[in-house]
Amino acid sequence: MKTVCKLHVMTAVAASAICGAAFLPAFAAGDSNPPDFTKGGFGWASMGGQNGRIGNDFIPVAGSPDPVTYDLAHPYVPNNVGKQPTWRVADLTNPNLTQWAKDSLKKSNDMIADGFAMYNRTSRCWEPGIPVLNTSPGRTYFLQTPKEVMIVWQRDQIVRHVYLNVPHSSNPRPSWNGESVGHYDGDTLVVDTIGLSTKSFVDNYRTPHSERLHVIERFRMIEGGKKLEVEMTIDDPEAFVRPWKALHRWSLDQTTSKGPGNVTGTFDEEIRCMDGEMVNPLNQIEAAHLEPLPTANRADF
């Protein structure tokens, strides 16, 4: 099962709302004026449908090879746009994909053609991995200390640990979120991640990666702190012909204090993956392809 920060995530988020600003003076010795991504405990709400992209697909960067998107013969239609939703069918003509990556994506496309509903992996309690976690819906929180930044996805309580001003270990053990080290570059948090499990995918189309995947993220606030943007550089010579860049953005979410019988949109909202079966038992084609729910053979605490 996924590793969860031992401090209860929502307790940590609530605490940041009360004393988040207190973290910042401690940075003075190493970083004179680090950006405050904690923003008083308010979360960052994932933004989709930007710059001509569909749903929460990656936003392309000018001058870079394009991210994988949908096959024009099978347009992707997300929920809540007034049309019949469809599943993502990857465009295999993307010239930046290696043949190995194309072959893997074709298997996913064929599953959809056979009737499989290609859910986001978090719907089956699996961690998505990096960088695709950035596109996940819901709120993201930052907890900043002098030695570490924790990036918390509120749903499923996924926590990334970014260790500041230290080198990578010589041989990191592969994990869902990999090994992340970082530093501040002016108004930007730079995060360098390696050691990512090959059980994860690069994007929501299930683009594969090898153990050589290297992701660099540059987080910065834009539009006067009303939005957060990350520029991602993805490099894996086994999956891509050239390294490529993409963007994702969040808006500052005006999280409120909870009221009687209501925690939606509050600091205390907690959403987790359902532990039950999530497939129509009459659809055995889909059931045959489903990844099993992950289980733990030992307690995390």
Number of C-alpha atoms within 10 A of each C-alpha: 14 18 15 15 17 8 8 10 21 17 12 17 23 18 15 23 18 11 12 23 15 12 15 19 14 13 15 11 9 13 16 13 14 20 20 18 25 23 19 17 24 24 28 25 21 21 20 20 13 15 9 10 13 17 17 21 24 28 21 20 15 9 8 13 19 17 21 23 21 19 16 10 8 13 17 19 17 17 11 9 9 8 9 10 13 15 20 23 26 24 21 20 10 17 15 19 23 16 15 14 19 22 15 15 21 18 12 20 22 12 17 17 12 11 12 20 18 20 12 17 16 16 16 20 21 21 23 25 21 26 23 20 18 21 22 20 16 16 21 24 24 23 21 23 17 18 15 16 23 17 18 23 23 23 17 20 20 21 20 21 18 24 21 19 14 12 11 16 11 6 9 12 12 15 17 20 24 23 22 24 22 24 22 19 14 13 15 18 22 23 21 22 22 24 23 27 20 17 16 23 23 22 24 23 22 25 21 22 25 18 14 16 23 21 24 21 24 20 23 21 21 14 9 7 14 12 18 21 19 20 19 24 18 22 19 18 16 18 23 23 15 17 16 20 23 21 21 22 24 24 19 19 20 14 19 13 13 14 9 5 6 11 14 15 16 18 24 19 14 15 13 13 13 13 12 9 11 12 13 10 10 8 11 13 15 18 17 9 12 16 11 11 15 12 11 9 6 7 6 11 6
